[in-house]
Amino acid sequence: MSDVVRVVYQKYDGTAHRDYPARRLAEDDLGVWLGVTAGTPSVYHGRASVERIPFILLVPHSAHWTGMFNPPPRTSEVYCDITTRARWEGDTVHLIDLDLDVVRRRATGLVELRDEDEFAEHRERFGYPDDLVREAHLAADWLLGALGDGTEPFASAYRKWLALVT
């Protein structure tokens, strides 16, 4: 097992969304914790990019979301993408981004569901199966509560890992 994990997000139709290397920090009952430092080369929407602000990513063992934990100056303290369950191939994790996002704002603590219109549009265009739509909504509903009430890993569990990349 390598210290470096390739993180590959695609859209449901197979188009590239995000692709970047991350350092494997730990694995626990919550999932696999990955760290990305500032200056890491990445691909965003098919275009070469560079991560300007470090972050950590939690890839749960068996859930329809990933959690990105950010330091200031990012306005989102926690940004969760609703996804398919992670599929691991060696040191690469594959995820399909299903458009819905649940975000906790740093300044206000406000938790919001984002991109419902994009989810509805892509559900129609790409033909998301009904069971996947149901799982996406269940994940979003759970995250809306968990980010608001301090359920781990959203209260403090992530802080020790974030400190390693900032």
Backbone hydrogen bonds in HBPLUS format (Angstrom, degrees):
<---DONOR---> <-ACCEPTOR-->    atom                        ^
c    i                          cat <-CA-CA->   ^        H-A-AA   ^      H-
h    n   atom  resd res      DA  || num        DHA   H-A  angle D-A-AA Bond
n    s   type  num  typ     dist DA aas  dist angle  dist       angle   num
A0024-ARG N   A0003-ASP O   2.64 MM  21  5.14 170.3  1.65 153.8 157.5     1
A0005-VAL N   A0022-ALA O   2.75 MM  17  5.21 167.5  1.76 158.0 162.5     2
A0022-ALA N   A0005-VAL O   2.75 MM  17  5.21 146.5  1.86 150.4 161.6     3
A0006-ARG N   A0091-ASP O   2.89 MM  85  6.39 158.3  1.94 153.9 159.4     4
A0093-VAL N   A0006-ARG O   2.89 MM  87  6.31 161.0  1.93 168.6 174.7     5
A0007-VAL N   A0020-TYR O   2.82 MM  13  5.39 177.4  1.82 162.0 162.9     6
A0020-TYR N   A0007-VAL O   3.01 MM  13  5.39 151.5  2.10 142.8 151.9     7
A0008-VAL N   A0093-VAL O   2.95 MM  85  6.15 169.0  1.96 177.7 175.8     8
A0095-LEU N   A0008-VAL O   2.90 MM  87  6.23 152.4  1.98 163.8 165.7     9
A0009-TYR N   A0018-ARG O   2.77 MM   9  4.93 169.3  1.78 147.2 150.8    10
A0017-HIS N   A0009-TYR O   3.01 MM   8  5.34 145.6  2.13 150.2 140.4    11
A0018-ARG N   A0009-TYR O   3.17 MM   9  4.93 155.4  2.23 119.1 126.1    12
A0010-GLN N   A0095-LEU O   2.91 MM  85  6.39 151.4  1.99 154.2 163.3    13
A0097-ASP N   A0010-GLN O   2.76 MM  87  5.99 151.8  1.83 164.0 172.9    14
A0011-LYS N   A0015-THR O   2.87 MM   4  5.38 159.1  1.92 154.1 161.1    15
A0014-GLY N   A0011-LYS O   2.88 MM   3  5.38 161.2  1.92 120.7 124.5    16
A0045-HIS N   A0017-HIS O   2.59 MM  28  4.50 165.0  1.61 151.5 150.2    17
A0019-ASP N   A0043-VAL O   3.01 MM  24  5.02 137.4  2.19 143.1 143.9    18
A0043-VAL N   A0019-ASP O   2.83 MM  24  5.02 141.5  1.98 143.0 153.7    19
A0023-ARG N   A0035-GLY O   2.80 MM  12  4.97 166.9  1.82 150.6 150.0    20
A0035-GLY N   A0023-ARG O   2.77 MM  12  4.97 159.1  1.82 141.1 148.0    21
A0025-LEU N   A0033-TRP O   2.84 MM   8  5.43 161.7  1.88 150.5 154.1    22
A0026-ALA N   A0033-TRP O   3.44 MM   7  5.23 157.4  2.50 132.1 133.7    23
A0033-TRP N   A0026-ALA O   2.85 MM   7  5.23 165.0  1.87 148.2 153.3    24
A0028-ASP N   A0031-GLY O   2.94 MM   3  5.45 161.0  1.97 155.5 158.8    25
A0031-GLY N   A0028-ASP O   3.17 MM   3  5.45 135.9  2.38 105.4 116.3    26
A0032-VAL N   A0059-VAL O   2.94 MM  27  5.17 163.6  1.96 139.0 139.2    27
A0059-VAL N   A0032-VAL O   2.91 MM  27  5.17 167.7  1.92 149.4 153.2    28
A0034-LEU N   A0057-LEU O   2.80 MM  23  5.05 159.6  1.85 151.0 157.7    29
A0057-LEU N   A0034-LEU O   2.77 MM  23  5.05 157.2  1.82 144.3 152.0    30
A0036-VAL N   A0055-PHE O   2.87 MM  19  5.40 159.8  1.91 177.4 173.3    31
A0055-PHE N   A0036-VAL O   2.96 MM  19  5.40 153.8  2.03 147.2 154.7    32
A0040-THR N   A0037-THR O   3.23 MM   3  5.90 147.1  2.35 139.7 139.4    33
A0039-GLY N   A0051-GLU O   2.68 MM  12  5.35 171.5  1.68 169.2 166.1    34
A0051-GLU N   A0040-THR O   2.84 MM  11  5.27 169.6  1.85 153.5 154.3    35
A0042-SER N   A0049-SER O   2.87 MM   7  5.03 167.9  1.89 133.0 131.6    36
A0049-SER N   A0042-SER O   2.72 MM   7  5.03 149.3  1.81 154.5 147.7    37
A0044-TYR N   A0047-ARG O   2.83 MM   3  5.28 160.7  1.87 150.9 151.7    38
A0047-ARG N   A0044-TYR O   3.05 MM   3  5.28 162.1  2.08 110.2 115.9    39
A0056-ILE N   A0069-PHE O   3.13 MM  13  5.32 159.3  2.17 144.8 151.3    40
A0069-PHE N   A0056-ILE O   2.86 MM  13  5.32 161.3  1.90 151.9 158.4    41
A0058-LEU N   A0067-GLY O   2.74 MM   9  5.00 159.6  1.78 147.2 154.5    42
A0067-GLY N   A0058-LEU O   3.05 MM   9  5.00 164.0  2.07 141.5 146.5    43
A0083-THR N   A0064-HIS O   3.03 MM  19  4.93 156.4  2.08 103.4 110.6    44
A0066-THR N   A0081-ASP O   3.00 MM  15  5.45 144.0  2.13 146.7 157.0    45
A0081-ASP N   A0066-THR O   3.09 MM  15  5.45 135.2  2.30 139.4 151.2    46
A0068-MET N   A0079-TYR O   2.86 MM  11  5.04 157.3  1.91 135.8 143.2    47
A0079-TYR N   A0068-MET O   2.82 MM  11  5.04 160.0  1.86 149.3 155.8    48
A0070-ASN N   A0077-GLU O   2.93 MM   7  5.10 171.1  1.93 144.1 147.1    49
A0074-ARG N   A0071-PRO O   3.20 MM   3  6.22 139.5  2.38 136.0 135.0    50
A0106-ARG N   A0075-THR O   2.79 MM  31  5.47 174.1  1.79 155.7 156.6    51
A0077-GLU N   A0104-ARG O   2.88 MM  27  5.79 142.7  2.02 155.7 167.7    52
A0078-VAL N   A0104-ARG O   3.44 MM  26  5.22 162.7  2.48 136.2 140.2    53
A0104-ARG N   A0078-VAL O   2.91 MM  26  5.22 163.5  1.94 149.6 153.2    54
A0080-CYS N   A0102-VAL O   2.82 MM  22  5.11 168.2  1.84 155.2 157.9    55
A0102-VAL N   A0080-CYS O   2.91 MM  22  5.11 156.6  1.97 143.2 151.0    56
A0082-ILE N   A0100-LEU O   2.94 MM  18  5.38 161.9  1.97 161.8 155.7    57
A0098-LEU N   A0082-ILE O   2.86 MM  16  5.61 167.2  1.88 152.3 153.5    58
A0084-THR N   A0096-ILE O   2.97 MM  12  5.29 134.6  2.18 133.4 147.1    59
A0087-ARG N   A0094-HIS O   2.98 MM   7  5.08 159.3  2.02 147.7 153.4    60
A0094-HIS N   A0087-ARG O   2.78 MM   7  5.08 168.9  1.80 146.9 150.8    61
A0089-GLU N   A0092-THR O   2.86 MM   3  5.25 166.5  1.88 160.5 164.8    62
A0092-THR N   A0089-GLU O   3.03 MM   3  5.25 149.4  2.13 120.4 129.9    63
A0101-ASP N   A0114-ARG O   3.17 MM  13  5.05 156.3  2.23 136.1 137.3    64
A0114-ARG N   A0101-ASP O   2.75 MM  13  5.05 166.9  1.77 153.4 155.8    65
A0103-VAL N   A0112-GLU O   2.94 MM   9  5.39 162.4  1.97 154.7 159.5    66
A0112-GLU N   A0103-VAL O   2.85 MM   9  5.39 157.2  1.91 152.5 159.8    67
A0105-ARG N   A0110-LEU O   2.84 MM   5  5.31 162.2  1.87 155.3 158.2    68
A0109-GLY N   A0105-ARG O   2.90 MM   4  5.05 139.2  2.07 130.6 140.9    69
A0119-PHE N   A0115-ASP O   3.02 MM   4  6.29 156.8  2.08 148.8 155.3    70
A0120-ALA N   A0116-GLU O   2.98 MM   4  6.21 162.4  2.01 148.0 152.1    71
A0121-GLU N   A0117-ASP O   2.95 MM   4  6.15 160.8  1.99 147.9 153.5    72
A0122-HIS N   A0118-GLU O   2.89 MM   4  6.03 167.8  1.90 151.8 155.2    73
A0123-ARG N   A0119-PHE O   2.76 MM   4  5.84 146.6  1.87 146.2 156.6    74
A0124-GLU N   A0120-ALA O   3.21 MM   4  6.39 157.0  2.26 143.6 147.9    75
A0125-ARG N   A0121-GLU O   2.91 MM   4  6.15 172.6  1.92 152.7 155.2    76
A0126-PHE N   A0122-HIS O   2.76 MM   4  5.44 163.9  1.78 141.2 146.9    77
A0127-GLY N   A0123-ARG O   2.96 MM   4  5.28 124.6  2.28 122.5 133.9    78
A0128-TYR N   A0123-ARG O   3.16 MM   5  4.82 142.2  2.31 119.6 130.3    79
A0132-LEU N   A0129-PRO O   3.04 MM   3  5.33 123.1  2.38 104.0 118.3    80
A0133-VAL N   A0129-PRO O   3.02 MM   4  6.38 156.2  2.08 154.5 162.0    81
A0134-ARG N   A0130-ASP O   2.94 MM   4  6.17 157.5  1.99 148.1 154.1    82
A0135-GLU N   A0131-ASP O   2.99 MM   4  6.20 160.5  2.03 143.2 148.2    83
A0136-ALA N   A0132-LEU O   2.87 MM   4  6.07 154.5  1.93 147.5 154.8    84
A0137-HIS N   A0133-VAL O   3.00 MM   4  6.25 160.5  2.04 150.6 155.0    85
A0138-LEU N   A0134-ARG O   2.92 MM   4  6.16 158.2  1.97 151.1 157.7    86
A0139-ALA N   A0135-GLU O   2.92 MM   4  6.07 160.1  1.96 147.7 152.9    87
A0140-ALA N   A0136-ALA O   2.95 MM   4  6.17 162.1  1.98 148.2 153.3    88
A0141-ASP N   A0137-HIS O   2.89 MM   4  6.05 163.6  1.92 150.2 154.7    89
A0142-TRP N   A0138-LEU O   2.96 MM   4  6.14 161.2  2.00 148.6 153.7    90
A0143-LEU N   A0139-ALA O   2.90 MM   4  6.10 165.0  1.92 153.2 157.5    91
A0144-LEU N   A0140-ALA O   2.91 MM   4  6.10 155.1  1.97 150.3 156.9    92
A0145-GLY N   A0141-ASP O   3.32 MM   4  6.62 153.0  2.40 144.2 149.7    93
A0146-ALA N   A0142-TRP O   2.85 MM   4  6.08 169.2  1.86 156.4 160.0    94
A0147-LEU N   A0143-LEU O   2.87 MM   4  5.76 170.9  1.87 153.2 154.8    95
A0148-GLY N   A0145-GLY O   3.12 MM   3  5.19 128.7  2.40  96.3 110.3    96
A0149-ASP N   A0145-GLY O   2.88 MM   4  6.06 145.7  2.00 154.4 163.9    97
A0151-THR N   A0146-ALA O   3.26 MM   5  4.84 134.9  2.47 134.2 141.2    98
A0154-PHE N   A0151-THR O   2.85 MM   3  5.73 137.5  2.03 132.1 135.5    99
A0159-ARG N   A0156-SER O   3.00 MM   3  5.50 148.3  2.10 117.3 126.2   100
A0161-TRP N   A0158-TYR O   3.04 MM   3  5.47 127.1  2.33 108.8 122.3   101
A0162-LEU N   A0158-TYR O   2.96 MM   4  6.20 161.1  2.00 159.4 165.7   102
A0163-ALA N   A0159-ARG O   3.02 MM   4  6.16 151.3  2.10 146.4 153.1   103
A0164-LEU N   A0161-TRP O   3.04 MM   3  5.35 143.9  2.18 105.0 115.2   104
A0165-VAL N   A0162-LEU O   3.09 MM   3  5.59 154.6  2.16 112.9 120.0   105
